Amino acid sequence: MINANLIRISEISTTLEIKSLLNSSDKVIHLSVTKSEVQQKEYKKINKVLKVLKDSPKFSCGRLFLTFEGYFWTPLEIYENKEIRKYVQGLYKKESNLFYFLSPMAENNFTIMRCLFRNNRISNKGVQVRYNVEVDWKIAIKIVESFINYSQRHNNVTAQSQWVFNNLMPTEYFAQVCELLGLEKELVTVS
């Protein structure tokens, strides 16, 4: 467990239990997708959780921590694993507001986001392998615009400002994203 505020839910958790957890605390919902679900592109469990999160948009910003079971013995990061990348890409196609719900805890949102970008495999004389993630600015901007639009649509400007402050400002991409979106850095403030 990464944090005491992280509550793992199971496949048998009811919608009411998930909603109660969401509305009664500041706990983050930990949902683990199995290797079988990834391979079969099964989204039933995550769709159930996303439905509850969408039903309570004021309480659901940054409340989903997503992990993948069955890949612990591989040295690859999840964004380097082709199966997981395809699963996340399919999930993002189904739910374009996914990043509104993903938690910044342990950079979970950025790790999941990297699954949408191109990974270039780099080897050093055939021995050492590492991956270089190449940011796809069209996708990055779409994610930020989607987040901003979703939070505005649900009158959650505090969540919008906090997300920008916590997740975008610390990165090297902040100035570039602001420029591409036509935002002035000085105007993006936290309430």
Order of alpha helices (4+ residues) and beta strands (2+ residues): beta-alpha-beta-alpha-alpha-beta-alpha-alpha-alpha-beta-beta-alpha-alpha-alpha
